[in-house]
Amino acid sequence: MDLLRFSTAGSVDDGKSTLIGRLLYDTKSLFEDQLQAVEDASRRRGEGYVNLALVTDGLRAEREQNITIDVAYRYFATPRRKFIIADTPGHVQYTRNMVTGASTAELAIILIDARTGVLTQSKRHAFIASLLGIPHIMVAVNKMDLVGWSEDAFEDIQAEYGAFAERLGVDDLKFIPVSALLGDNVVTKSSNMPWYDGGTLLHHLEHVNVGAHRNLVDFRFPVQYVMRAGPHHRAYAGRVASGSIRPGEEILVLPSGRKTRVRSVDSHAGPVLEGVAGDSIALATEDELDISRGDMIVRPLNLPSVDQELDAIVCWTSEEPMREGTRYWLRHTTREVRAFVSRVVYRIDVDTLHREEVDGFGLNDIGRVHLTAAHPVFFDEYALNRETGSFILIDPHTNNTVAAGMIRGAVRREQDLPSVPSGDPDARPRSPDVVWESWNITLQEREARSGHLAVVLWFTGLPGSGKSTVARALERRLFGLRCQTMLLDGDQVRHGLNGDLGFSPEDRSENIRRVGEVAALFFRQGCITLCTFVSPFRVDRDRARAVIPEGRFLEVFVDTPLEECERRDPKGLYARARKGEVGHMTGISSPYEPPDDPEIRVQTVGRDVDEIVDEIVEALRGRGVLPA
């Protein structure tokens, strides 16, 4: 049987602990002595029923205050699957506990009280779940018995929370009406809500796709321990963080860069044909190399990023405030290096999702920082690999964990970044001795004649995300509405205009700079200009935005997961990149920086192109680009 780790979260008194108690009780996962202890505790409290919340609220303070403080882990199984539950606290005071409990979860159950509806805390929990990259979120609308099993109450919560979750880019969101106290729709289908035709909470837990977030492609093996494998050989023990390895495969050791081949892969039960993500194994190599704890073994044609300056999101878990320049131990996989916070970029207000400029973090704060390490770190972006994209910071004086972090990528140094141009023509690059001439026909005249506003729609996303497919269908729809349009596609501009450019980071930046200038010309002609480019770096997209008047550049993020893009692989580039035949492949050997706050975000998985086009057209009408 496979294993599903899931967490629960909700505001105080939403019924998290009761839900878990009901789940354990109805699946007959409680021992008699556990049930007896709960019954005795309920009797002492003067309650006229068995309070199943006491199954997980084990701390004395929790039982006295009727709240969850610590993270409680419970285990149970059904004939179909094994489960590990992390019951996390909902109060803002214990945000760090929620982050800890949910950090390894593949699914999050967020409870909402049907009487009170969507609260600030409810949004906070969805934000943290999305931040941690939890692929599946289930919203359990609890206490339906207290609102008369009202379908309207359920649908109002579903509409409001669904709209908020869209801003977070949540891919899999399910809503289930339940009564944890009475057991309706928890394990058994409810007869009190005939209007709900979906499955029960347990049914969804048993059938949700497990392992979808695991990186099974990029082989990463942090060395944990070196041991003798015979009189003349050593073996290197550890847990496979991602990907897989077989005997005979060529490997490379970081940081030395030395290459060799795998002689054998051994587990606790003896030699195996393959070690896969999550396996604890020992690798013996054909050559004797100097390898020690903290090194990482990878494939030569599939390397992680290596850098000393990290751009990361952190949750501060210490009561001692964080300040720039303070030194910590950075523990990443099995590697531990000295590091300090070189810059506090911003703090995130998890209630509003707004960014705030601060000079440090306090307990439970979440935000973005730049870290500088004393030695290189071998990492992948957290969005691509949770194992090699996460870390903790440790206070060297107290040995306390002060922060949990998720790596966004390497810090792009100022000398590596092209400057963002000004909208002023004289401030942009120009040939010598050339004087700016104003436009012959104004933009307002062109828009009056065409009957719509001119905008630049900049489609960005991973290769294979569906940018060109959606943009082509959208242009055809706009053309049918008698709009002035122009579509600039990456493959087209590299025939001629940008045919002299390659795919290095510098050439990619120049490619986008040129396209941005061309898009600005079509914009001045009054066109709705559609640009479909991977454009992986934010600074390059900001350059393109800067030459267009404010409000007329709309970033369209085609938000498709890497595994789906790689499954589609319309041009075969991902397969070639995995073989090392394509260099600088975005998402594989070159990073992609997703938009922080795109004007339009669309998901393509499981959706029809016409449905996506309808969504964008309505967004354009809502912004006044198209007439209502």
N, C-alpha and C positions, 0 to 999 in steps of 0.2 A: 504493500500500500504506500501511496505517496503521502507527503506531510504538508499541511497548510498551517502557516503561522499567521495569525490575525490578531489585531488589537481592537479594543473598544474605547470609545471616548464619547463624552457628552457633558452637558452642564450639570451642575449639582442637582441631584434629585430627579434626573431624567430616567433613572432606572437601569444604569449600566450593570451594576452588580446583581440586581434582580434578574436581568436578562441572562447573564452567564449562569446564575444559580438555576434558573429554569431550564436552560439548555443542558446543563449537567444532570439535572434531576430527571428530565423527560427522556434523556438518552440512557438513563440508568447507569450513570458514570460516577455516582456517589457511593462510598462505602457506608455500611450501616452505622459505624461509629461516627462518621462525619455527619450524617443526617441526624443522628441522635444529639450530637453536640449543637447543631443548629437549632433543633427543636427545644433543647434545654435553654439555650441563649434567648430564643424568642419568648419562652415562658417567663424567664426572669425579667424581661423587658416589658412584660404585661401585654404583649401583642396576642391577638386572638387568632393568629394564623402562623404558619411556618414561614419565617422571613428568609427567603432564599438568598437575599443579598448578603447574609452573614457567611455564606459559603466562601466568598472571596475577600470580604472586608475582615481581614485577620487581625489587624492592629487594634489594640484596645481603644486608641483615640478614634479610629475609624468607626468602631461600633458605638462609642459614646456620642460622637457627633453626627453619625449617620452619613458620613461622606467617605470617599476614597482618597487616600493620601499617597500611599506607596503603590508601586506596580506589583500586581499579583499575577503569578503565572499558574495556569491550570492546564491539565492535559486530559484529553479524552479521545475516544475513537469510535467510529461506526464501522459497519462492514465494508464501507467504501473507502474511508480515508482516516488518517490520524490528524489530530489537531493540537496546536499549542496556542492558548489564549493569553494575551497580555491585557489585563484589566488596568487601564491607565487612568489617572485622575483627570478631572475636567476643569478644575479651578485654575485660573490664570497663575496663581501662586505656585502651581506645580507643573508649569509648562515643561521644565527640564525633565520631569518624570515621564511625561507623555512622549517626548522626543526619544528618551531612552527605551521605553517599552515598545514604541512603534518602529524603531530603527531597522529591525529585521523582518517586519511584517510584510506579507504579500497582499493583505486585504485589511481594510479598516472598516469597522462598524461604527458609524456615528449616530448616536441616539438623539432624537428631538422629541420633546414633550408635545403631544398633540394639542394640549391646552394653551401653551405659551408660544408655540410656533418657533420660527427661526430667530435665535438670539445671537448676540455678538460672539459668544463662546462657540456656537455651532459653526460660524464662519471661521473662527480661529482654528478649529480642529481640521476643517477641510484644507485650509491653507497649509498647516503643518504636514498633513498627509501628502499633499501634492509636492511640498518642498522635499520630503523624504523620498519621493519617487515611488510611493505605494501605488501599484498599478490598478487596484480594484477598490472602489469605495462603495459601501452599502449603507444607505440611510434608513435606519429603523425608526419609523414614526411610532413612538410608544404611547401607552396609556390611551389607546383608542376607545377603551371602555368608558373613559371619563368624558368623552365628547359624543357619546351615543353612537359610536361606530360610524361617524359622519364621513362620507365620501368627499364632501366639499372641503372639510378641514384637511384631509389628507392631500387633496389636489392643490390646495392653496400653498401648502408647505412644499410640495413637489415643484410647483412652478417657481416659487421664490428662490428656493435653494438651488434648483437646477440652473437658473439664470446666473446666480453667483458662481457656481462651479464652472460654468463656461469660461469665465475670466481666468480661471486657474489652469485651464487646459486638461481637465480630468477626462480620461478616455472612457473608462468603464464606471458608470454611476447607476446604481439600482436603488429603488425606493420600495420598502415593504412596510405595510401597516401592521403593527403588532400590539399585543397586550402581554408584557412580560409577566405580570402578576398572575394572569389567568391562563397564559400559555397559548393564546391565539396567534397563529401563523409563526410560532417559534419552531416547534418540531411538528406540530399537527396543524393541518389546514383549518382555518376558522370558518365556522358556520354563521358567525355574526356579521361577516363582511362579504356577502355574495357578489358584490360589485367588483371585488378584487380577484382577478383571474390569474395572477402570477403564482410562483412557487413560494414555499415557506422559507424562512431564514436558513434552516438547516439544509434544505434542498439546494439552495444557492451555494452554501459553503461546500457541499459535497461535489458540486459540478463546476465550480469556477476553475478556470485554467490555471494550474499551478506551474510555477517556473518560467512564466512568460518574461519576467524581468531579468532572469539570470543570463549572464553573458556566456554563451556556450561556444564562442568563436575565438576570442582573444585569449591565448594561453598566457596565464600569469601564475607563477609559482614562487611566492616569497619563501625563502629558506628560513626555517625555524631552528633546525638543529643539525649538526654534522656528526655522523657516526661512522664507525668502521664497518665496511662491507666485506672484509677479508683481509689477509695480510698485506695486500698491496693496493687496496682500493678503499675509497670512502663513499658513503651514500649521504644524500642530502634530504632530510625529512621536513615535511611541512604539509600544509593543506592547499589543494589546488583552488586558487581564488576564482579562476574563470577558465573557460576553454577546456582542452583535453590534451593528453600527451600519450604517445605510444613508444615502445622500444624501437630504436633505429632512427628516430627523428632527430634532425639537427636542431640544436639549441644554442642560445647565446646568453651569457651571464652578465648582468649589470651589477656594479658599474664598470667592470674591467673590460667588457666588450669581447672577451674570449669566446671562441666557438668550439663545440664538440658535439658528440652524438650520445643519445640515451642508450646505455647498455641494457638496463632493466628497469622495470617499474614494479615496486613491491608494496604490498599492503600488509596489514597485520596477519592476514591469512596466507600470505605467500605471494609469489609472482603473479601479476595480472597483465592482461593484454592492453589495458588502457586505464589511465587515471583521468577522471572527469571532475568538473567543478564540484567542490564540496568534499571530495575524497581526501583522506589523510594517507599519504603515500611517502615512499622514499625512492629517490632517483639515484641510480648509479650511472656514471658516465664512462665513456671509452677512454678519455684522457684524464690525467690527474691535474686538476685545476685548483687554484687557491680560491675557494668559495667559503663564505662564512655567513653566520646569522645576519639577516637584514639585506643580503643580496637578493636579487630577483632573477629567476630563470624564465626566459621568454623564447619566442621563435625569431630568427634573424630578420625575417621579412614582415614581422608584425610586432612593432616595438611600441611600448608605452611612451608617454611624454616624459622627458627628463628635465627638471628645472629646479632652481633654488627659490624662485619667487612664485608664490601661489596666489591665485584669486579664488576666494572661497566664501561660502555662506556658513556662518557659525551660530550655534545656540549657546549662549553663555550660561554655565551651570553653577558658577561660584558666587558666593556672597561677597567675595572680594572683587571690586570692579576691575574691568580690563582697561588698560591705557596703552596708547601707542608707545613702542619702545620697550615694553616689559618683556623679559625673556622667559620662555617656557620650553619644556620638552614637547616635541611634536612626534607622536607615535602613529605611524602609518604602516599598515600590514605588520611585518615583523621588524621594521626599521624604526629606530628612534634617533632623532637628531635635535640639536639645539635650534630654536627658532624664536623670532620675535614679531610682533605685530607692527609692520612698517607703515600701515595706513588704515584708518577706519573710513571706509567709503560711505556707508550709510547704515542707519538702523531702519528696520521695517516695522511700521505700525501694523501688527497683525490683525487689528480690528478693521482698519480702512485700507490696508495694503499700500499706504502712502510711505514714501521714503523720507527719512529725517536726517539732517546733518548733525552729527554728534562727535564728540572727541573720545568716547569710550562706551562700553557696554556695562550694564548692571545685570543682576540675577534675572534669568529667564528672557533676556533680550535676544532678538534674532536679527542678524544683519550681515552685511558684506564687508570683508576685510581683505587686505593684502598681507601675506606672510612672507618673511624672508628666512630661509633655513640655512644653517651653517654648511650643509652638504646637500648634494642633489637628491631629490625625491623622485621615484619612478611611479608615475600615476596615470590614470585615465580620468576623463571627466566623469563626475558622479552619475550624470544622466546616461552614460554608456556602460558604466561598470561600478556598481555600488560597493564592491569589495575593495577595489584599488582607488576609488574616488572619495573615500571617507577617511577621517582621522580623528584623533582626540588631542587636546592640549593638556599638559600636566604641569602643575606648579612644582618647580624643582625643590622648593623649600619644604612643602607639606606633603608632596606626592599625591595631592588631590587632583582629580580630573576637573578642569575648569571650563572646558568647552568641547562640544562635538561639532565637527565640521564636514562640509561637503564641497569638494573641489570643482570649481567652474572651469578652470584651465590655468595656464601660466599667465602671469602678469605681462601684458604687452608693454614693453618699455617705451618711454616717450620717444627715444631716438628711432624706434622701429615704426612709429605711427605717422602716417601722412597727416598733415594738418587739415582740419575741416574748413573748407572755403567759406567765405562770406557771400551773401547774396549780392553784394556790391560788385559790379563787373570789374572795377578797377582793382579790387582786392584778389581777383582770381588770376590764374596764370594767363599770360597773353604774349603774343609775339612782340618783338621790339618795334617801337615807333608806331604802334597801332592805337588809334583813338576810338573809343566806344561811340557807336551811332545808335540812337534810340530806334525802337521798332516802328515800322512804317504804318502798320495797322494795329490798333490797340487790342489787347486781349478782350476787353469788354465788348468791342464791336464784334469780334469773332464769336464770343459766347452768345451774344444777342441773336446772331444769325443762326447758330446751330441749335439754340434752345436748351442748352445744358452747360454746366460748368466744366472747365478744363481741370483735370487732375492727373497725377501720376500714381498709378496703382503698382506698387513694387512688391511682386510675389517673391518670397524667400522661403527656403526650406531645404532639407537634405535632398541629394540626388535621388530621384525616384519617388519623391513625396507626392507628385501629382500637380506641380506648379503649372507646367505647360499645358497639360490636359485641361485643367480648370480654366486657365487664362484663355485658351483657344475657344472653349465653349462660351465663356463670358463675352469675348469679343464678338463672336457670331451673334449672341443675343443682343448686345448693344448695337451692332450694325443693323440688326432687324428693327431696332427702335429708332433708326435714322440718326444715330449718333456718329460724330466724327471720331474715329478710333485709329490707333496704331499699336501694333504688337512688336516689341523688341524681345527676341529670344536669344538665349546664350549661344546656341549653335549657329544661328544666323550671323550674329555680329562677329563671330570668330572666322567667318568666311569674308575676308576683305578688311573691314574696319579694324578688327583686332587680330587679324591673322598672324601678326608678328609676335604675339604674346604666348607665353607658356602657362604653366599652372603653379608656379612658385608663389609664395605669399606676396612678393612684390608685383609679379605680373597679374595676379588676381586683383590686387588693389588698383592697378592701372586700368585693367579691364572695366572695373566698375566705375572708375572716374570718367572714362570716356563715355560709357553708356549713360551715366548721369547727365553729362553735358548734352548728349543727343536727345535724351528724354526731355530736357529743358527746352530744346528747340521745338519739339513736337507739342509740348505743353503751350508754348507761346503761339502755336498755330491754332490753339483752341481744342486740341484733341484730348480724349480720354486715352492716355498712354499706358499700356500694360507692359511691364518689364518682368520677365521671368528669369531670374538668376539665383543660383545658390547663394551668392554674395555672403560668404560665411562669417565675415568679420563685421561687427557692429559699427566700427569707425568708418568703414567704407560705405555702409548704408547711410550713416549720418552725413557723409560727404555728399551723397546723392540727394538727400533730403535738403541740405543746406542751400542748394541752387534753385530750389522751388519755393515759392511764397508759402508762408506758414498756413497750415490748414489744407493745402492742396496736394500734399504728399501723403498717401495712405499706404502704410506698410501692411501687407497681407501675409500673415504667417500661415503657411500650409503645414500644419502641425501633425506630421506623420512619424510614428516611432521608427527608429533605425531598423529594427528587426523586420518591420513591414516593408520598408524601402528595399532592404536587402532581399526579401522574399520576391518582390516584384522584379527588381533588377532589369528594367526594360532594355538597357543597352549592354548588359553583361559586364558593367564596370566593376561592380562589387566583387564578382567572382574573380575577375582578373586582378583586382587589388589584393584579394586574399592570397593569390598566388605570387604576389610581388611583381606583377607585370605592369601595374599602373602606380605611379608615384603620386604623392600629394592628393590622395583620394579623401574628400571630405567625409567625415564620419568614421574613417578607418585609420588613415595615417596623417590626416590633417584635421584640425578641430573645426567645429561649427558652433558659433555663438548665437543662440536663439534670441529673438527680440525680447526685451524686457517688458514692453507695453505696446504691442502692435495695435493699430487702429482696428484691424479686422483679423480674427483668428478663425481658421476653419479646420475641421478634422475630416479626413477622407476615408478612414477605415470603415468599411461596411456601409458607405453612403453612395448614393447615385450622384453623378456629375450634375444633372439638372437640379437636384435638390441643393447642392452647394452653390450653383449659379443663382438660384432663387434667393438664397441667403445673402449673397453679396449684392445683388441688385437692390434688395430691400435696404441693406445698409447704405448704399449710395443714395437711395431716395430719402432715407432718414437724415443724411448729411446735406441734403439739398443739391447734390450733384445732378440728379435726375429729377424731372418734375414729378410730383406726387401722382 
